Amino acid sequence: MVRLGQHLSLQMKQSPQQVLLSSLLQLPIISLEQRIRTELELNPLLEIDIDQEVDQDLDEEDAEIEIQPDKEESNAEDEVMENSQEDIDWEEILNDQEGYEIRVPKEKDTEEFERPEVFKETLTDHLLSQLNMTKLSPAEILIGEYIIWNINNVGYLTVEIETIAENLEEDEEAVELVLAELQKFDPPGIGARNLQECLLIQLFQQKPVNELAVRTIRDYFEDFKNKRYEKLAKDLEISLDDIKKIIDQIIKLNPKPGEGYLSYDNNYIVPDIEVRKEDGEFKIFMHDWNIPHLRINNEYRKMMLDRKKSNKETRDFIRQRLESARWLINSIHQRRATIIRTVDAIIEKQRDFFEFGPEYLKPMILKDIAEEITMDISTISRVTNGKYVQTEWGVFELKSFFSEKYTTDEGEDVSNKKIKALIKTIIEKEPANRPYNDQKISVMLKAKGYPVARRTVAKYREQMSIPVSRLRRKI
C-alpha cells in the first residue's frame, strides 16, 4: 500500500562556494598555481592582469545601464531574470572592479623567464637503448619492450610472466629467456621480481662470485632477512665472523637499482609561509607572489551589459562563467586570510618554539586553534595538511605543530614528540649486538620521569619507522 508521510531529518549540505574553498584550502602553493592556470584555460572570463593595476577606463555610461530583458523574450524569461536579480545584483557585480582583483605584491627580484630544461635520460630510455643493441630477434625485441615498459621506477618488474606471455601470445619460456637477458643490463639488479632475485642478480654479476653469499640469499633468505645469524652460521657451517663478512658484502648491494634514474626536479618543498622575527615581533609572509593576478575580461563585461548586441544564450553563458570566476577569486582571498589567521594563532600558542627552537614545542591539538579563531576543526585540518612554514629553525609542516600531551611524574605536560625524540635517542645509543626491546625502553623512560607504557613505545617506534629490536641487531 502506498502511504504519504512526513519525516524530519538533519542534513549538512555545502554550497558550491564552500566546496571550492575547501578544495583550495587543501592545496599547497604550487598546486594552487596549477589550479589557477587550469581555471584560466577553462574560463574565458578570467585573465591575468599583467600590469597589476586596476583598469579604470570603463565607460561611465555602462555603469548606468540597467539589465532589462529584450522585448521579444517571453514572460517566462522575464520571471527567470527577476529571480536571478533577487539573488545577485549583476549590474553591481559587473561594474565593481575593485571586487574581483587579486593584488598580491610581487618581489622585485622574481625571475620573469623559465630556463630551458636539460635532457635527462629516464630508466626506460636507458633500458630501451641497451635492448636495441642486443642480437635478439624482432619477436624477442617486442617481448623485451613490453617487459621494460612494465618495470617500475625502482627497477622491479611489476607484471607476472604468465600475464606477459598471455598478452603477447608467446610461450612463457620465451618470455623468461628475454627477461634473463634484460637482467644482464645496467644497472645491476634491474628487472627483478622481488628483493631476493634482485640481490642474487647482483651477486652473480660480481667477479669472483661469492658462493656463500649466493647460498645465503638463495637458500636462507628468511633467516638473513630476520637476522637469525646463529642459525645461519650453523646451517652454512661457518663462523659468525664469516657471516659478518657475507653481510658486509650484501649490504653494499642496491635494493632499488632503478632509483638512480628518478627525476627529483619536483621532489622538493616550497614553503607556503615564512615566519620572521622583526623588531621583537613575529611577522607572517605569504609566499604567494607567484600566484597570477586575476581580473575579469573587460570585453565580456561589456557584452553582459550590452543587451542589444548579445543574445540570451550568450548572456547566460557569461553569467555562469562570471559566477564561477568570482567564486574562484573570492575563495583565493579567503584561503589566504584563513592561512594567515591559522598561522598567527599557531605562533601565539607555540611562541617558545619560534623563539627558542623545536625542543620547546608544546602539546597542542587542532581543537585549540579552531576555538582560538572560531573555525571548524576540519578547516584547520585542511589548512595545516601539506603546507609548510619556513622558520629560523628550518622548514616544518604546519601539522607538525600539533601533538598530544603527555604528563610526567612531576605533573608537567609535554608533547608526545618529545617522547618520540627520547625513544629515538635511546635506540641510537643502544648496544649494537643487544638492542633494547620495547619493554626495556619503557623502563628506561620511566626512570627519566616519563611513565610510558610498552604498547605506547611500540606505537611511537612504528610511527618513526624504526624496526623491532630483533631487526636492529648487528654482529
NUGU-869824 format. One line per 5 residues: number of its first residue (from 0); their letters; for each residue x, y, z of C-alpha. Coordinates in nm, 4 decimals. Layout:
NUM) a) X:Y:Z ~ ...
//
This chain:
0) mvrlg) 0.0000:0.0000:0.0000 ~ 0.1288:0.3443:-0.0924 ~ 0.1431:0.5858:0.2020 ~ 0.2084:0.9548:0.2213 ~ 0.4015:1.0754:0.5222
5) qhlsl) 0.6458:1.3308:0.6528 ~ 0.9679:1.2885:0.8416 ~ 1.2194:1.5315:0.9853 ~ 1.5905:1.4832:0.9207 ~ 1.9024:1.6884:0.9809
10) qmkqs) 2.1377:1.7181:0.6837 ~ 2.4506:1.9168:0.6149 ~ 2.4969:2.0409:0.2599 ~ 2.7770:2.2554:0.1265 ~ 2.7233:2.5268:-0.1300
15) pqqvl) 2.9411:2.5268:-0.4437 ~ 3.1373:2.8184:-0.2967 ~ 3.2113:2.6195:0.0205 ~ 3.3170:2.3157:-0.1809 ~ 3.5519:2.5316:-0.3892
20) lssll) 3.7023:2.6980:-0.0820 ~ 3.7518:2.3604:0.0873 ~ 3.9330:2.2236:-0.2170 ~ 4.1583:2.5316:-0.2447 ~ 4.2424:2.5219:0.1276
25) qlpii) 4.3898:2.1753:0.0867 ~ 4.6228:2.2791:-0.1967 ~ 4.9842:2.3779:-0.1301 ~ 5.1137:2.6839:-0.3117 ~ 5.2461:2.5015:-0.6200
30) sleqr) 4.9228:2.3047:-0.6683 ~ 4.7212:2.6239:-0.6231 ~ 4.9163:2.7914:-0.9002 ~ 4.8489:2.4938:-1.1300 ~ 4.4798:2.5018:-1.0385
35) irtel) 4.4566:2.8711:-1.1278 ~ 4.6313:2.8085:-1.4614 ~ 4.3757:2.5382:-1.5370 ~ 4.0857:2.7696:-1.4492 ~ 4.2319:3.0358:-1.6777
40) elnpl) 4.2164:2.7876:-1.9650 ~ 3.8613:2.6757:-1.8866 ~ 3.7008:3.0101:-1.8027 ~ 3.7280:3.2778:-2.0757 ~ 3.6125:3.5493:-1.8336
45) leidi) 3.9280:3.5096:-1.6276 ~ 4.2511:3.6669:-1.7400 ~ 4.5877:3.7613:-1.5914 ~ 4.6372:4.1262:-1.5072 ~ 4.9846:4.1726:-1.6484
50) dqevd) 5.0124:4.5353:-1.5431 ~ 4.8974:4.4509:-1.1865 ~ 4.6869:4.7640:-1.1889 ~ 4.3143:4.8143:-1.1847 ~ 4.1765:4.9201:-1.5206
55) qdlde) 3.9857:5.2450:-1.4724 ~ 3.8955:5.3051:-1.8380 ~ 3.5458:5.1599:-1.8256 ~ 3.2881:5.3958:-1.9747 ~ 3.0745:5.5725:-1.7172
60) edaei) 2.7695:5.5137:-1.9316 ~ 2.7987:5.1380:-1.8774 ~ 2.7520:5.1860:-1.5054 ~ 2.4101:5.3394:-1.5667 ~ 2.2806:5.0635:-1.7974
65) eiqpd) 2.0047:4.8621:-1.6385 ~ 1.9834:4.4955:-1.7161 ~ 1.6440:4.4596:-1.8767 ~ 1.5161:4.1664:-2.0829 ~ 1.4657:4.2083:-2.4563
70) keesn) 1.1127:4.2912:-2.5638 ~ 1.0828:3.9847:-2.7829 ~ 1.1689:3.7475:-2.4985 ~ 0.8836:3.5624:-2.3310 ~ 0.7292:3.6418:-1.9923
75) aedev) 0.8811:3.3201:-1.8569 ~ 1.2268:3.4523:-1.9319 ~ 1.1361:3.7765:-1.7530 ~ 1.0441:3.5784:-1.4438 ~ 1.3744:3.3856:-1.4538
80) mensq) 1.5709:3.7057:-1.4848 ~ 1.3800:3.8643:-1.1952 ~ 1.4530:3.5638:-0.9739 ~ 1.8181:3.5819:-1.0737 ~ 1.8275:3.9521:-0.9895
85) edidw) 1.6894:3.8755:-0.6437 ~ 1.9880:3.6507:-0.5742 ~ 2.2618:3.8514:-0.7411 ~ 2.2851:4.2147:-0.8452 ~ 2.4680:4.1584:-1.1722
90) eeiln) 2.4912:4.5260:-1.2572 ~ 2.6718:4.5972:-0.9331 ~ 2.8982:4.2985:-0.9840 ~ 2.9906:4.3862:-1.3383 ~ 3.0751:4.7448:-1.2532
95) dqegy) 3.2620:4.6615:-0.9312 ~ 3.6206:4.6431:-1.0489 ~ 3.7668:4.6512:-0.7017 ~ 3.5934:4.3282:-0.6015 ~ 3.7496:4.0831:-0.8367
100) eirvp) 4.1196:4.1589:-0.8332 ~ 4.3940:3.9687:-0.6559 ~ 4.6549:4.2266:-0.5677 ~ 4.9466:4.0378:-0.4164 ~ 5.2767:4.2279:-0.4084
105) kekdt) 5.5440:4.0598:-0.6134 ~ 5.9056:4.0524:-0.5155 ~ 6.1261:4.2737:-0.7266 ~ 6.3903:4.0082:-0.7879 ~ 6.1419:3.7474:-0.9145
110) eefer) 6.2555:3.5800:-1.2342 ~ 6.0304:3.6547:-1.5280 ~ 6.1521:3.3745:-1.7513 ~ 6.1842:2.9990:-1.7479 ~ 6.5161:2.8317:-1.8117
115) pevfk) 6.5174:2.5535:-2.0732 ~ 6.5042:2.2039:-1.9276 ~ 6.8164:1.9898:-1.9610 ~ 6.7503:1.6495:-2.1180 ~ 6.7723:1.3669:-1.8670
120) etltd) 6.7681:1.0056:-1.9743 ~ 6.4978:0.8057:-1.7978 ~ 6.5338:0.4478:-1.6802 ~ 6.3067:0.3310:-1.9624 ~ 6.5160:0.5143:-2.2249
125) hllsq) 6.8338:0.3677:-2.0794 ~ 6.6983:0.0117:-2.0958 ~ 6.5477:0.0503:-2.4440 ~ 6.8788:0.1780:-2.5822 ~ 7.0533:-0.1314:-2.4441
130) lnmtk) 6.7797:-0.3556:-2.5816 ~ 6.8281:-0.2179:-2.9325 ~ 7.1981:-0.3019:-2.9143 ~ 7.1396:-0.6728:-2.8483 ~ 7.1235:-0.9502:-3.1061
135) lspae) 6.7705:-1.0538:-3.0114 ~ 6.5176:-1.1319:-3.2844 ~ 6.2359:-0.8865:-3.3688 ~ 5.9901:-1.1034:-3.1740 ~ 6.2214:-1.1058:-2.8727
140) ilige) 6.2718:-0.7292:-2.9029 ~ 5.8936:-0.6892:-2.8827 ~ 5.8850:-0.9006:-2.5655 ~ 6.1745:-0.7013:-2.4227 ~ 5.9996:-0.3710:-2.4872
145) yiiwn) 5.6855:-0.4990:-2.3174 ~ 5.8897:-0.6053:-2.0135 ~ 6.0768:-0.2736:-1.9961 ~ 5.7570:-0.0709:-2.0029 ~ 5.6379:-0.2713:-1.7029
150) innvg) 5.9477:-0.2065:-1.4903 ~ 5.8697:0.0471:-1.2188 ~ 6.0773:0.3453:-1.1065 ~ 6.2808:0.1433:-0.8567 ~ 6.3689:-0.1234:-1.1128
155) yltve) 6.1316:-0.4128:-1.0419 ~ 5.9129:-0.5979:-1.2900 ~ 5.5517:-0.5412:-1.1871 ~ 5.3761:-0.7901:-1.4185 ~ 5.3703:-1.1678:-1.3929
160) ietia) 5.5456:-1.3720:-1.6630 ~ 5.2195:-1.5569:-1.7286 ~ 5.0397:-1.2285:-1.7967 ~ 5.3091:-1.1086:-2.0366 ~ 5.3018:-1.4388:-2.2262
165) enlee) 4.9234:-1.4316:-2.2463 ~ 4.9062:-1.0711:-2.3654 ~ 5.1740:-1.1211:-2.6314 ~ 5.0556:-1.4725:-2.7211 ~ 5.4030:-1.6100:-2.6559
170) deeav) 5.5400:-1.9049:-2.4611 ~ 5.6359:-1.8409:-2.1004 ~ 5.9797:-1.9906:-2.1703 ~ 6.0404:-1.7289:-2.4411 ~ 5.9463:-1.4509:-2.2013
175) elvla) 6.1728:-1.5964:-1.9303 ~ 6.4659:-1.6065:-2.1741 ~ 6.4201:-1.2426:-2.2723 ~ 6.3835:-1.1399:-1.9082 ~ 6.7076:-1.3224:-1.8253
180) elqkf) 6.8767:-1.1207:-2.0996 ~ 6.7336:-0.7931:-1.9676 ~ 6.8566:-0.8765:-1.6181 ~ 7.2119:-0.8513:-1.7538 ~ 7.1566:-0.4853:-1.8401
185) dppgi) 7.2796:-0.1864:-1.6499 ~ 7.2028:-0.1021:-1.3705 ~ 7.2749:-0.4341:-1.1969 ~ 6.9662:-0.5972:-1.0471 ~ 6.7240:-0.4454:-1.2972
190) garnl) 6.4133:-0.6422:-1.3926 ~ 6.3965:-0.8470:-1.0728 ~ 6.0577:-0.9598:-0.9466 ~ 6.1432:-0.9337:-0.5782 ~ 6.4241:-0.8311:-0.3448
195) qecll) 6.5703:-1.1801:-0.3240 ~ 6.6056:-1.2060:-0.7024 ~ 6.7443:-0.8517:-0.7203 ~ 7.0239:-0.9352:-0.4752 ~ 7.1014:-1.2655:-0.6470
200) iqlfq) 7.1353:-1.0958:-0.9868 ~ 7.3906:-0.8543:-0.8436 ~ 7.5836:-1.1273:-0.6606 ~ 7.6159:-1.3337:-0.9798 ~ 7.7440:-1.0297:-1.1696
205) qkpvn) 8.0290:-0.9806:-0.9216 ~ 8.3603:-1.1416:-1.0081 ~ 8.4589:-1.3654:-0.8439 ~ 8.1192:-1.4884:-0.7298 ~ 8.0925:-1.5357:-0.3537
210) elavr) 7.9218:-1.8746:-0.3298 ~ 7.8492:-1.8381:0.0426 ~ 7.6731:-1.5059:-0.0161 ~ 7.4734:-1.6623:-0.3012 ~ 7.3727:-1.9571:-0.0811
215) tirdy) 7.2734:-1.7208:0.1986 ~ 7.0345:-1.5244:-0.0223 ~ 6.9125:-1.8169:-0.2330 ~ 6.8620:-2.0818:0.0351 ~ 6.8376:-1.8938:0.3664
220) fedfk) 6.6836:-1.5606:0.2709 ~ 6.4264:-1.5641:0.5535 ~ 6.6948:-1.6256:0.8150 ~ 6.9066:-1.3490:0.6645 ~ 6.6130:-1.1071:0.6470
225) nkrye) 6.5189:-1.1741:1.0097 ~ 6.8814:-1.1573:1.1263 ~ 6.8934:-1.5088:1.2655 ~ 7.2727:-1.5100:1.2432 ~ 7.3440:-1.8040:1.4743
230) klakd) 7.1109:-2.0264:1.2724 ~ 7.2746:-1.9078:0.9503 ~ 7.6204:-1.9891:1.0814 ~ 7.5040:-2.3360:1.1883 ~ 7.3319:-2.4166:0.8574
235) leisl) 7.6216:-2.2885:0.6477 ~ 7.8755:-2.4478:0.8857 ~ 8.0754:-2.1274:0.9168 ~ 8.1676:-1.8889:1.1982 ~ 7.9916:-1.5669:1.2938
240) ddikk) 8.2946:-1.3765:1.1607 ~ 8.2301:-1.5291:0.8169 ~ 7.8632:-1.4353:0.8471 ~ 7.9691:-1.0783:0.9203 ~ 8.1829:-1.0719:0.6027
245) iidqi) 7.8889:-1.2012:0.3985 ~ 7.6587:-0.9390:0.5456 ~ 7.9130:-0.6647:0.4743 ~ 7.9140:-0.7677:0.1089 ~ 7.5363:-0.7984:0.0761
250) iklnp) 7.4547:-0.4622:0.2368 ~ 7.6654:-0.2936:-0.0329 ~ 7.4219:-0.4153:-0.2998 ~ 7.1490:-0.1868:-0.4309 ~ 6.7963:-0.3000:-0.3321
255) kpgeg) 6.6423:-0.0360:-0.5643 ~ 6.8511:-0.0358:-0.8827 ~ 6.6205:0.1993:-1.0721 ~ 6.6338:0.4857:-0.8246 ~ 6.9416:0.6413:-0.9842
260) ylsyd) 6.7306:0.7381:-1.2855 ~ 6.4481:0.9035:-1.0928 ~ 6.3991:1.2738:-1.1579 ~ 6.3893:1.4699:-0.8356 ~ 6.3235:1.8059:-1.0006
265) nnyiv) 5.9823:1.8315:-0.8375 ~ 6.0700:1.6449:-0.5205 ~ 6.1272:1.9495:-0.3069 ~ 5.9328:2.1548:-0.0567 ~ 5.8199:2.5088:-0.1298
270) pdiev) 5.7093:2.6782:0.1941 ~ 5.3693:2.8462:0.1731 ~ 5.4514:3.0773:0.4625 ~ 5.7581:3.2314:0.6206 ~ 5.7744:3.3493:0.9810
275) rkedg) 6.0430:3.6061:1.0563 ~ 6.1193:3.7931:1.3752 ~ 6.1422:4.1659:1.3143 ~ 6.1653:4.4290:1.5868 ~ 6.0870:4.1706:1.8528
280) efkif) 5.7670:4.0519:1.6837 ~ 5.6995:3.7520:1.4621 ~ 5.5674:3.8517:1.1199 ~ 5.3992:3.6291:0.8647 ~ 5.4933:3.6439:0.4962
285) mhdwn) 5.2931:3.4502:0.2375 ~ 5.4991:3.3020:-0.0442 ~ 5.2180:3.3536:-0.2951 ~ 5.3901:3.6177:-0.5045 ~ 5.3905:3.3743:-0.7970
290) iphlr) 5.0113:3.3417:-0.7942 ~ 4.8797:3.5192:-1.1077 ~ 4.6907:3.8452:-1.0657 ~ 4.3381:3.7785:-1.1880 ~ 4.0713:4.0002:-1.3322
295) inney) 3.7560:3.9574:-1.5375 ~ 3.7889:4.0130:-1.9108 ~ 3.6586:4.3608:-1.9944 ~ 3.5072:4.2596:-2.3299 ~ 3.2837:4.0019:-2.1665
300) rkmml) 3.1831:4.2590:-1.9092 ~ 3.0650:4.4889:-2.1837 ~ 2.8846:4.2061:-2.3630 ~ 2.6956:4.1254:-2.0448 ~ 2.5847:4.4867:-2.0047
305) drkks) 2.5036:4.5491:-2.3712 ~ 2.1856:4.3506:-2.4227 ~ 2.1333:4.4841:-2.7755 ~ 2.4453:4.3184:-2.9159 ~ 2.4305:3.9870:-2.7293
310) nketr) 2.1602:3.7222:-2.7312 ~ 2.0180:3.5395:-2.4314 ~ 2.2340:3.2292:-2.4802 ~ 2.5499:3.4394:-2.4769 ~ 2.4424:3.6281:-2.1671
315) dfirq) 2.3549:3.3038:-1.9853 ~ 2.6981:3.1646:-2.0685 ~ 2.8712:3.4804:-1.9441 ~ 2.6571:3.4848:-1.6295 ~ 2.7592:3.1275:-1.5409
320) rlesa) 3.1265:3.1882:-1.6090 ~ 3.1206:3.5165:-1.4222 ~ 2.9769:3.3497:-1.1162 ~ 3.2426:3.0784:-1.1347 ~ 3.5184:3.3395:-1.1747
325) rwlin) 3.4029:3.5378:-0.8727 ~ 3.3781:3.2234:-0.6615 ~ 3.7357:3.1340:-0.7539 ~ 3.8764:3.4786:-0.6776 ~ 3.6853:3.5133:-0.3521
330) sihqr) 3.7972:3.1649:-0.2472 ~ 4.1605:3.2544:-0.3143 ~ 4.1196:3.5628:-0.0956 ~ 3.9551:3.3581:0.1804 ~ 4.2213:3.0876:0.1548
335) ratii) 4.4949:3.3446:0.2093 ~ 4.3156:3.5066:0.5026 ~ 4.2410:3.1693:0.6659 ~ 4.6015:3.0525:0.6394 ~ 4.7313:3.3763:0.7905
340) rtvda) 4.4828:3.3566:1.0796 ~ 4.5742:2.9947:1.1450 ~ 4.9498:3.0571:1.1396 ~ 4.9090:3.3628:1.3606 ~ 4.7207:3.1516:1.6169
345) iiekq) 4.9896:2.8790:1.5980 ~ 5.2584:3.1392:1.6657 ~ 5.0720:3.2607:1.9734 ~ 5.0302:2.9050:2.1047 ~ 5.3825:2.7925:2.0166
350) rdffe) 5.5758:3.1123:2.0807 ~ 5.8534:2.9290:2.2669 ~ 5.9077:2.7079:1.9615 ~ 5.9606:3.0061:1.7300 ~ 6.1664:3.1830:1.9957
355) fgpey) 6.3964:2.9061:2.1205 ~ 6.3656:2.6039:1.8893 ~ 6.1888:2.2687:1.8286 ~ 6.2663:2.1278:2.1734 ~ 6.0230:2.3814:2.3185
360) lkpmi) 5.7234:2.2520:2.1248 ~ 5.4139:2.2426:2.3461 ~ 5.1234:1.9962:2.3307 ~ 4.8510:2.1309:2.1045 ~ 4.5596:1.9830:1.9125
365) lkdia) 4.3537:2.1095:1.6189 ~ 4.0679:2.1989:1.8504 ~ 4.2864:2.4557:2.0297 ~ 4.3407:2.6549:1.7105 ~ 3.9834:2.6042:1.5900
370) eeitm) 3.8476:2.7565:1.9111 ~ 4.1015:3.0383:1.9017 ~ 3.9974:3.1609:1.5554 ~ 3.6352:3.0347:1.5724 ~ 3.6610:2.7957:1.2796
375) disti) 3.5750:2.4325:1.2277 ~ 3.8331:2.1663:1.3105 ~ 3.8046:2.0265:0.9569 ~ 3.9025:2.3678:0.8179 ~ 4.2137:2.3811:1.0376
380) srvtn) 4.2991:2.0285:0.9263 ~ 4.2800:2.1316:0.5601 ~ 4.4903:2.4413:0.6205 ~ 4.7698:2.2595:0.8050 ~ 4.7915:1.9451:0.5935
385) gkyvq) 5.0572:1.9520:0.3225 ~ 5.1615:2.3137:0.3816 ~ 5.4983:2.4188:0.5147 ~ 5.6303:2.7168:0.7058 ~ 5.9853:2.8451:0.6913
390) tewgv) 6.1210:2.9409:1.0307 ~ 6.4531:3.0325:1.1826 ~ 6.4872:2.6663:1.2865 ~ 6.4103:2.5137:0.9472 ~ 6.1094:2.4224:0.7344
395) felks) 5.8223:2.2465:0.9113 ~ 5.4853:2.1166:0.8017 ~ 5.2082:2.3047:0.9787 ~ 5.0557:1.9856:1.1128 ~ 5.3852:1.9062:1.2887
400) ffsek) 5.2989:2.1759:1.5446 ~ 5.0124:1.9591:1.6692 ~ 5.0750:1.6784:1.9155 ~ 4.9081:1.5094:2.2075 ~ 5.0207:1.5910:2.5578
405) yttde) 5.1907:1.3541:2.7971 ~ 5.2062:1.4142:3.1719 ~ 5.5326:1.3434:3.3504 ~ 5.5703:1.2196:3.7086 ~ 5.6149:1.5819:3.8139
410) gedvs) 5.2824:1.6797:3.6584 ~ 5.4372:1.8647:3.3640 ~ 5.2588:1.8389:3.0273 ~ 5.4993:1.7608:2.7427 ~ 5.4448:1.6901:2.3754
415) nkkik) 5.4489:1.3294:2.2597 ~ 5.7062:1.4456:2.0036 ~ 5.9487:1.4863:2.2928 ~ 5.8760:1.1280:2.3978 ~ 5.9486:1.0139:2.0427
420) alikt) 6.2757:1.2060:2.0426 ~ 6.3774:1.0356:2.3700 ~ 6.2926:0.6919:2.2277 ~ 6.4984:0.7657:1.9169 ~ 6.7928:0.8811:2.1283
425) iieke) 6.7806:0.5652:2.3431 ~ 6.7755:0.3435:2.0332 ~ 7.0659:0.5309:1.8754 ~ 7.2788:0.4692:2.1862 ~ 7.1785:0.1043:2.2437
430) panrp) 7.4383:-0.1783:2.2125 ~ 7.4545:-0.2959:1.8509 ~ 7.4643:-0.6647:1.9409 ~ 7.1946:-0.6434:2.2103 ~ 6.9347:-0.3790:2.1123
435) yndqk) 6.6688:-0.2828:2.3640 ~ 6.3185:-0.4216:2.3285 ~ 6.0100:-0.2047:2.3840 ~ 5.9734:-0.3139:2.7474 ~ 6.3319:-0.2151:2.8260
440) isvml) 6.2823:0.1263:2.6598 ~ 5.9628:0.1738:2.8630 ~ 6.1544:0.1051:3.1855 ~ 6.4290:0.3498:3.0853 ~ 6.1728:0.6218:3.0103
445) kakgy) 6.0056:0.5694:3.3481 ~ 6.3456:0.6129:3.5117 ~ 6.3676:0.9531:3.3415 ~ 6.0260:1.0544:3.4775 ~ 5.8137:0.9657:3.1722
450) pvarr) 5.5664:0.6863:3.2569 ~ 5.5232:0.5470:2.9061 ~ 5.3707:0.2015:2.8614 ~ 5.5329:-0.0642:2.6442 ~ 5.2484:-0.0515:2.3911
455) tvaky) 5.2911:0.3250:2.3634 ~ 5.6635:0.2792:2.2998 ~ 5.5825:0.0288:2.0264 ~ 5.3301:0.2682:1.8692 ~ 5.5737:0.5609:1.8668
460) reqms) 5.8555:0.3409:1.7354 ~ 5.6396:0.2232:1.4461 ~ 5.5367:0.5808:1.3683 ~ 5.9062:0.6684:1.3358 ~ 5.9606:0.3636:1.1072
465) ipvsr) 6.2073:0.2054:1.3496 ~ 6.2110:-0.1771:1.3285 ~ 6.1784:-0.4103:1.6271 ~ 6.4871:-0.4908:1.8343 ~ 6.5487:-0.8230:1.6584
470) lrrki) 6.5854:-0.6466:1.3232 ~ 6.8115:-0.3769:1.4683 ~ 7.0662:-0.6281:1.5851 ~ 7.4175:-0.6206:1.4411 ~ 7.7057:-0.8620:1.4796
//
